[in-house]
Amino acid sequence: MKLKLEHQKTGKEKSILNSSLILLIFLLAFFSSCQNQGTRNYKEAVNDPEYYHKSLKKLTDVIVHDIFSPPVASRIYAYPNIAAYEVLVNDNPAYQSMTGQLTGLGETPKPSAGEDISYPVASLHAFLIVGKALVFSEEKIEAYQNELYQELKNTGIPETTFNASLAYGEVVAKHILGWADKDNYKQTRTFPKFTVNDDKGRWQPTPPDYMEGIEPHWNKIRPFVIDSATQFIPEKPTPFSLSEDSEFYREMMEVYETVNQLSEEQREIAKFWDCNPYVSHHQGHVMFATKKITPGGHWMGITLIASRKAELDFMQTCEAYSRVSISLADAFISCWDEKYRSSLIRPETVINQTVDEDWVPLLQTPPFPEYTSGHSVISGSAAVALTELLGDNFSFMDSTEVEFGLTARHFDSFYEASEEAAISRLYGGIHYMPAIRNGVDQGRKVGRFIAKKLATKKTNNALVQ
């Protein structure tokens, strides 16, 4: 009997032991699952393209605040996006580096083997480090960066992973900045100003501030993909002539009469695409300025809108921003090369001199020569880039200018938007039609060349022929 009781006791102890083991195994599995879930959650969280969109928008805000000219702004957009892209390709095997494809870009440093890196975090860091180095208001980028990094830390990303990610982002940023430093931008800061003279038909500074011509040596900036600034020279502008039976006189009068008879829709179109980063206002002895987005900034805004609508992931979003910004930058180089070669007089100047001394265009004339139309060129190039990525007939509501007090406009394709941007320059009274028509052609040639030559996906097949 005693033996039996002892036997029963031992069986009970075994039963308790077995239950404890089962409970322990369950708890271990539960905590392991929670840990894996936490890891998975932080990886999903930091891979949200909204972090990229917010960073791009912050860069745009600083560009507006610092009043960078359109060509310089295009340079500021390109390098940070390329830096972010070069980080992300390490974690996206379907994509390839731009090394060897962009002029002068050497091989991007690779991360050390075995490092636990969050590539989205590293790419954001590279983007912000490069962007901060190219603007004046570094403190604004710095403040945003601190807020962003706290958000990223709140996702539960391990500190070691976060720090390793920043370290790699810094390495790539340094590499891209070293490459940017050799694009001749600094040297052009010391080149002579544009020479103004009284030659007939030659550009002269325009009211109300009579600013000197900006960036007369932008054609000396190293291109990103196109072979040179002169690769896509447009046909020559109409020869200057004040003879009333000349083609130039007809084109001048077309501007004059169009502006004098604008419909409300045409006024809205002109103002929507104005994109003049610095518009001065004079009221008596008081002068103040309005800061606005640049033409390139407008197209980066369209890229943001389209990327969200298409629900692009982090890598696809970076690819879109990179390709569009490169297309914009090379388009500006090509356009500015022609502007200061032809140095054509603006409509406002010649109309005031020969037709109506009190006439003013709807839009304030930008401070650089007329031919070709910058907005026409860069819009054509950007439209090609976006069409290649997202297809033709991609409809969207462009709300980019809403924050500047303008109404959003709907477009059925990127080409439709680019064509409206181009014709807006006639409505605004700042361009003759050849600058618009030939500008669109010039921009699309630049865009198509980049679409064919620059491969981002390893199986990249450009949609544009």
C-alpha positions as CSV (number, residue, x, y, z in Angstrom):
1,M,0.0,0.0,0.0
2,K,2.8,2.3,0.9
3,L,4.5,1.5,-2.3
4,K,1.3,2.2,-4.2
5,L,0.8,5.6,-2.5
6,E,4.4,6.6,-3.4
7,H,3.8,5.5,-6.9
8,Q,0.7,7.7,-7.2
9,K,2.6,10.6,-5.8
10,T,5.3,10.3,-8.3
11,G,2.8,10.1,-11.2
12,K,1.2,13.3,-9.9
13,E,4.5,15.1,-9.8
14,K,5.2,13.9,-13.4
15,S,1.9,15.3,-14.5
16,I,2.7,18.7,-12.9
17,L,6.1,18.6,-14.5
18,N,4.7,17.9,-17.9
19,S,2.1,20.7,-17.6
20,S,4.9,23.1,-16.6
21,L,7.0,22.1,-19.6
22,I,4.1,22.6,-21.9
23,L,3.4,26.0,-20.4
24,L,7.1,27.0,-20.7
25,I,7.2,25.9,-24.3
26,F,4.1,27.9,-25.0
27,L,5.5,31.0,-23.4
28,L,8.7,30.7,-25.2
29,A,6.9,30.3,-28.5
30,F,4.7,33.3,-27.7
31,F,7.5,35.6,-26.8
32,S,9.5,34.5,-29.8
33,S,6.4,35.1,-32.0
34,C,6.1,38.6,-30.4
35,Q,9.7,39.3,-31.1
36,N,9.4,38.2,-34.7
37,Q,6.2,40.2,-35.1
38,G,8.0,43.3,-33.7
39,T,10.9,42.8,-36.1
40,R,8.5,42.4,-39.0
41,N,6.5,45.4,-37.9
42,Y,9.5,47.8,-37.8
43,K,10.7,46.6,-41.2
44,E,7.3,47.2,-42.7
45,A,7.0,50.5,-40.9
46,V,10.2,52.1,-42.1
47,N,9.6,50.8,-45.6
48,D,6.6,53.2,-45.9
49,P,7.1,55.5,-49.0
50,E,5.4,58.3,-47.1
51,Y,8.7,58.9,-45.3
52,Y,10.3,59.5,-48.7
53,H,7.4,61.8,-49.9
54,K,7.7,63.9,-46.7
55,S,11.4,64.2,-47.1
56,L,11.1,65.3,-50.7
57,K,8.4,67.8,-49.8
58,K,10.7,69.2,-47.1
59,L,13.5,69.7,-49.6
60,T,11.0,71.5,-51.9
61,D,9.9,73.8,-49.0
62,V,13.5,74.7,-48.3
63,I,14.2,75.4,-52.0
64,V,11.3,77.7,-52.0
65,H,12.4,79.4,-48.8
66,D,16.0,79.9,-50.1
67,I,14.7,81.2,-53.5
68,F,16.9,79.0,-55.7
69,S,16.7,79.7,-59.4
70,P,15.0,77.0,-61.6
71,P,18.3,75.5,-62.9
72,V,20.0,75.4,-59.5
73,A,16.9,73.9,-58.0
74,S,17.0,71.0,-60.5
75,R,20.5,70.2,-59.4
76,I,19.4,70.2,-55.7
77,Y,16.7,67.7,-56.5
78,A,18.9,65.3,-58.5
79,Y,21.8,64.5,-56.2
80,P,19.8,63.6,-53.1
81,N,17.5,61.3,-55.0
82,I,20.4,59.6,-56.7
83,A,22.1,59.1,-53.3
84,A,18.9,57.5,-51.9
85,Y,18.6,55.3,-55.0
86,E,22.2,54.1,-54.8
87,V,21.5,52.9,-51.2
88,L,18.3,51.1,-52.0
89,V,19.7,49.0,-54.9
90,N,21.6,47.0,-52.3
91,D,18.3,45.6,-51.0
92,N,16.4,45.4,-54.3
93,P,18.0,42.8,-56.7
94,A,15.6,43.7,-59.5
95,Y,17.3,47.1,-59.8
96,Q,20.8,48.2,-60.8
97,S,23.2,50.9,-59.8
98,M,23.5,54.1,-61.9
99,T,27.3,53.7,-61.6
100,G,28.8,53.9,-65.1
101,Q,25.5,55.3,-66.5
102,L,25.6,58.8,-65.0
103,T,28.5,60.9,-66.2
104,G,31.5,60.6,-63.8
105,L,29.7,58.6,-61.2
106,G,32.2,56.0,-59.8
107,E,31.2,52.8,-58.0
108,T,29.1,53.4,-55.0
109,P,30.6,51.9,-51.8
110,K,28.9,48.7,-50.7
111,P,27.9,48.0,-47.1
112,S,30.1,45.7,-45.0
113,A,29.2,42.0,-45.1
114,G,27.0,40.9,-42.2
115,E,25.9,44.4,-41.2
116,D,22.3,44.7,-40.1
117,I,21.2,47.7,-42.2
118,S,17.7,49.0,-42.8
119,Y,18.1,50.3,-46.3
120,P,15.0,52.6,-46.3
121,V,16.5,54.3,-43.2
122,A,19.9,54.5,-44.8
123,S,18.5,55.9,-48.0
124,L,16.5,58.6,-46.2
125,H,19.7,59.6,-44.3
126,A,21.7,59.8,-47.5
127,F,18.9,61.9,-49.1
128,L,18.9,64.4,-46.3
129,I,22.6,64.6,-45.8
130,V,23.1,65.4,-49.5
131,G,20.1,67.8,-49.6
132,K,21.3,69.6,-46.6
133,A,24.7,70.2,-48.2
134,L,23.2,71.8,-51.3
135,V,20.8,74.4,-49.7
136,F,21.4,77.5,-47.6
137,S,18.9,76.8,-44.7
138,E,20.6,73.7,-43.4
139,E,19.0,74.1,-40.0
140,K,15.5,73.5,-41.5
141,I,16.7,70.2,-42.9
142,E,18.3,69.4,-39.6
143,A,15.2,70.1,-37.6
144,Y,13.1,67.9,-39.9
145,Q,15.7,65.2,-39.8
146,N,15.6,65.1,-36.0
147,E,11.8,64.7,-36.1
148,L,11.9,62.0,-38.7
149,Y,14.5,60.0,-36.9
150,Q,12.4,60.0,-33.8
151,E,9.5,58.7,-35.8
152,L,11.7,56.0,-37.2
153,K,13.0,55.0,-33.8
154,N,9.4,54.7,-32.6
155,T,8.8,51.9,-35.0
156,G,10.9,49.6,-32.8
157,I,13.9,49.4,-35.0
158,P,16.9,48.1,-32.9
159,E,19.4,50.8,-32.0
160,T,22.3,48.9,-33.5
161,T,20.4,48.5,-36.8
162,F,19.5,52.2,-36.8
163,N,23.0,53.4,-36.2
164,A,24.5,51.0,-38.8
165,S,21.9,52.3,-41.3
166,L,22.9,56.0,-40.6
167,A,26.5,55.1,-40.9
168,Y,26.0,53.5,-44.4
169,G,23.8,56.3,-45.5
170,E,26.6,58.7,-44.5
171,V,29.1,56.8,-46.6
172,V,27.0,56.9,-49.7
173,A,26.1,60.6,-49.2
174,K,29.8,61.4,-49.0
175,H,30.4,59.5,-52.2
176,I,27.6,61.4,-54.0
177,L,28.7,64.8,-52.7
178,G,32.3,64.1,-53.8
179,W,30.9,63.4,-57.3
180,A,28.7,66.5,-57.2
181,D,31.7,68.6,-56.3
182,K,33.2,67.9,-59.7
183,D,30.2,69.0,-61.8
184,N,31.6,72.6,-62.4
185,Y,28.9,74.3,-60.3
186,K,31.4,75.9,-57.9
187,Q,33.5,77.1,-60.8
188,T,30.6,78.8,-62.6
189,R,29.9,80.9,-59.5
190,T,33.0,82.9,-60.4
191,F,32.4,83.2,-64.2
192,P,31.6,86.6,-65.7
193,K,28.0,88.0,-65.7
194,F,26.0,88.1,-68.9
195,T,26.9,91.2,-71.0
196,V,24.0,93.4,-71.8
197,N,24.2,95.6,-74.9
198,D,21.8,97.5,-77.3
199,D,22.0,95.0,-80.2
200,K,18.6,94.8,-81.8
201,G,16.8,91.7,-80.7
202,R,19.2,90.9,-77.9
203,W,17.8,90.1,-74.4
204,Q,17.7,93.0,-71.9
205,P,16.7,92.9,-68.2
206,T,13.0,93.4,-67.7
207,P,10.7,95.2,-65.2
208,P,10.1,95.6,-62.4
209,D,13.5,94.8,-61.0
210,Y,15.7,94.6,-64.1
211,M,17.6,91.7,-62.7
212,E,20.7,90.5,-64.5
213,G,20.5,87.3,-66.5
214,I,20.7,84.3,-64.2
215,E,23.0,81.3,-64.8
216,P,24.5,82.4,-68.1
217,H,27.0,79.6,-67.8
218,W,24.7,76.7,-66.9
219,N,25.7,74.9,-70.1
220,K,29.0,74.4,-68.4
221,I,27.5,72.2,-65.7
222,R,28.3,68.5,-66.2
223,P,25.2,66.7,-67.6
224,F,23.9,63.5,-65.9
225,V,23.0,61.4,-69.0
226,I,23.0,63.5,-72.1
227,D,26.3,63.6,-73.9
228,S,26.6,67.4,-73.7
229,A,24.7,70.6,-73.4
230,T,24.7,70.9,-77.2
231,Q,23.3,67.4,-78.0
232,F,19.8,68.6,-78.6
233,I,20.1,72.1,-80.1
234,P,16.7,73.2,-81.3
235,E,16.2,75.0,-84.6
236,K,17.1,78.6,-84.6
237,P,14.5,81.1,-83.4
238,T,12.7,83.4,-85.9
239,P,15.1,86.1,-87.0
240,F,14.4,89.4,-85.2
241,S,12.6,92.0,-87.4
242,L,10.3,94.9,-86.6
243,S,9.0,94.9,-90.2
244,E,5.2,94.6,-89.9
245,D,5.2,91.9,-92.6
246,S,7.9,89.8,-90.9
247,E,7.3,86.5,-89.1
248,F,8.9,87.8,-85.9
249,Y,6.5,90.8,-85.8
250,R,3.6,88.4,-86.3
251,E,4.8,86.3,-83.4
252,M,5.2,89.4,-81.2
253,M,1.7,90.6,-82.0
254,E,0.3,87.1,-81.2
255,V,1.6,87.5,-77.7
256,Y,0.3,91.0,-77.4
257,E,-3.2,90.2,-78.7
258,T,-3.5,86.9,-76.8
259,V,-2.7,88.5,-73.4
260,N,-5.2,91.4,-74.2
261,Q,-8.0,88.9,-74.9
262,L,-7.4,86.2,-72.3
263,S,-10.4,84.1,-71.1
264,E,-10.7,83.2,-67.4
265,E,-9.6,79.7,-68.2
266,Q,-6.4,80.9,-69.9
267,R,-5.7,83.2,-67.0
268,E,-6.0,80.3,-64.6
269,I,-3.8,78.1,-66.7
270,A,-1.1,80.8,-66.9
271,K,-1.1,81.4,-63.1
272,F,-1.2,77.7,-62.3
273,W,2.0,77.1,-64.3
274,D,3.8,80.4,-63.4
275,C,6.3,78.7,-61.1
276,N,8.4,81.8,-60.7
277,P,10.4,81.3,-57.5
278,Y,10.6,85.1,-56.9
279,V,7.9,87.5,-57.9
280,S,8.4,91.1,-56.8
281,H,5.6,93.5,-56.0
282,H,5.9,97.3,-56.0
283,Q,3.2,99.4,-54.4
284,G,4.4,103.0,-54.2
285,H,7.6,103.0,-52.2
286,V,6.9,99.5,-50.8
287,M,8.4,96.5,-52.3
288,F,7.8,92.9,-51.3
289,A,8.2,89.5,-52.9
290,T,6.2,86.3,-53.2
291,K,8.1,83.0,-53.1
292,K,6.8,80.2,-55.2
293,I,7.7,76.7,-56.4
294,T,10.1,76.3,-59.3
295,P,9.0,74.6,-62.6
296,G,11.1,71.6,-61.6
297,G,9.6,71.6,-58.1
298,H,6.1,71.5,-59.7
299,W,7.0,68.3,-61.6
300,M,8.5,66.8,-58.5
301,G,5.1,67.5,-56.9
302,I,3.4,65.8,-59.8
303,T,5.7,62.8,-59.3
304,L,4.7,62.7,-55.6
305,I,1.0,62.8,-56.6
306,A,1.4,60.1,-59.2
307,S,3.5,57.8,-57.0
308,R,0.8,57.9,-54.3
309,K,-2.0,57.2,-56.8
310,A,-0.1,54.3,-58.3
311,E,0.7,53.0,-54.8
312,L,4.4,52.7,-55.6
313,D,6.5,51.0,-52.9
314,F,9.6,52.6,-51.4
315,M,12.0,51.5,-54.1
316,Q,9.6,52.4,-57.0
317,T,9.0,55.8,-55.4
318,C,12.8,56.5,-55.2
319,E,13.2,55.3,-58.8
320,A,10.5,57.7,-60.0
321,Y,11.9,60.7,-58.2
322,S,15.4,59.8,-59.4
323,R,14.5,59.5,-63.1
324,V,12.3,62.6,-63.1
325,S,14.9,64.7,-61.3
326,I,17.7,63.6,-63.7
327,S,15.4,64.3,-66.7
328,L,14.7,67.8,-65.3
329,A,18.4,68.5,-64.6
330,D,19.6,67.6,-68.1
331,A,16.7,69.4,-69.7
332,F,17.7,72.6,-67.9
333,I,21.3,72.2,-69.1
334,S,20.1,71.8,-72.6
335,C,17.6,74.6,-72.5
336,W,20.0,77.1,-70.9
337,D,22.6,76.4,-73.5
338,E,20.2,77.6,-76.1
339,K,18.9,80.6,-74.1
340,Y,22.3,82.2,-73.9
341,R,23.3,81.3,-77.4
342,S,20.3,82.9,-79.1
343,S,19.9,85.6,-76.3
344,L,16.5,86.5,-77.8
345,I,14.6,89.6,-76.5
346,R,11.5,89.0,-74.4
347,P,8.0,90.0,-75.6
348,E,7.6,92.6,-72.9
349,T,10.7,94.5,-74.0
350,V,10.0,94.7,-77.7
351,I,6.2,95.4,-77.2
352,N,7.0,98.3,-74.8
353,Q,9.5,99.7,-77.3
354,T,7.4,99.4,-80.5
355,V,3.7,98.8,-79.8
356,D,2.5,99.8,-76.3
357,E,4.8,101.3,-73.7
358,D,2.3,100.6,-71.0
359,W,1.7,97.0,-71.8
360,V,2.6,94.4,-69.1
361,P,2.4,90.6,-69.4
362,L,0.0,88.6,-67.1
363,L,3.1,86.9,-65.6
364,Q,6.2,88.6,-64.4
365,T,8.9,88.1,-67.0
366,P,11.7,85.8,-65.6
367,P,15.3,87.2,-65.7
368,F,16.8,85.3,-68.6
369,P,16.6,85.2,-72.4
370,E,13.4,84.0,-74.2
371,Y,14.4,81.1,-76.4
372,T,13.6,78.3,-75.7
373,S,10.9,78.2,-73.1
374,G,12.3,76.6,-70.0
375,H,9.0,75.3,-68.7
376,S,8.2,73.8,-72.2
377,V,11.6,72.0,-72.3
378,I,11.6,70.6,-68.7
379,S,7.9,69.7,-68.8
380,G,8.4,67.8,-72.0
381,S,11.4,65.9,-70.5
382,A,9.6,65.1,-67.2
383,A,6.5,63.9,-69.0
384,V,8.5,61.4,-70.9
385,A,10.1,60.1,-67.7
386,L,6.7,59.7,-65.9
387,T,5.0,58.2,-68.9
388,E,7.8,55.6,-69.2
389,L,7.3,54.6,-65.6
390,L,3.5,54.8,-65.2
391,G,2.2,54.7,-68.8
392,D,0.2,57.0,-71.0
393,N,-3.3,58.0,-70.1
394,F,-2.4,58.1,-66.4
395,S,-5.0,60.6,-65.1
396,F,-4.4,62.6,-62.0
397,M,-5.5,65.7,-60.1
398,D,-2.6,68.1,-59.9
399,S,-2.9,69.8,-56.5
400,T,0.8,71.0,-56.4
401,E,-0.1,74.7,-56.5
402,V,-3.0,74.6,-54.0
403,E,-0.8,75.7,-51.1
404,F,0.0,78.8,-53.2
405,G,-3.7,79.7,-53.4
406,L,-4.4,78.1,-56.8
407,T,-7.1,75.6,-57.8
408,A,-6.1,72.0,-58.5
409,R,-6.3,70.9,-62.2
410,H,-7.1,67.5,-63.7
411,F,-5.1,65.9,-66.5
412,D,-5.6,62.7,-68.4
413,S,-1.9,62.1,-69.0
414,F,1.5,63.6,-68.2
415,Y,1.8,64.7,-71.8
416,E,-1.4,66.6,-71.5
417,A,0.0,68.4,-68.4
418,S,3.2,69.2,-70.1
419,E,1.4,70.7,-73.1
420,E,-0.7,72.9,-70.9
421,A,2.5,74.0,-69.0
422,A,4.0,75.0,-72.4
423,I,1.1,77.0,-73.8
424,S,0.7,78.7,-70.4
425,R,3.8,80.7,-71.4
426,L,1.9,82.3,-74.3
427,Y,-1.0,83.1,-72.0
428,G,1.3,84.6,-69.5
429,G,2.8,86.9,-72.1
430,I,6.4,85.8,-71.6
431,H,7.2,83.6,-74.7
432,Y,6.6,83.6,-78.4
433,M,5.1,80.4,-79.9
434,P,8.4,79.1,-81.5
435,A,10.0,79.0,-78.0
436,I,7.0,77.0,-76.8
437,R,6.7,74.6,-79.7
438,N,10.4,74.0,-80.2
439,G,10.9,73.8,-76.5
440,V,8.5,70.9,-76.1
441,D,10.3,69.1,-78.9
442,Q,13.7,69.8,-77.3
443,G,12.5,68.5,-73.9
444,R,11.0,65.4,-75.3
445,K,14.2,64.6,-77.2
446,V,16.1,64.9,-73.9
447,G,13.6,62.8,-72.1
448,R,13.5,60.1,-74.7
449,F,17.3,59.9,-74.8
450,I,17.4,59.4,-71.0
451,A,14.6,56.9,-71.1
452,K,16.5,54.7,-73.5
453,K,20.0,55.2,-72.1
454,L,19.4,55.1,-68.3
455,A,18.5,51.6,-67.0
456,T,17.3,51.3,-63.4
457,K,15.5,47.9,-63.5
458,K,17.8,45.1,-64.6
459,T,15.2,44.1,-67.2
460,N,14.5,47.7,-68.1
461,N,12.6,48.2,-71.3
462,A,11.7,51.9,-72.0
463,L,8.1,52.4,-73.0
464,V,9.1,55.4,-75.0
465,Q,10.2,54.9,-78.6
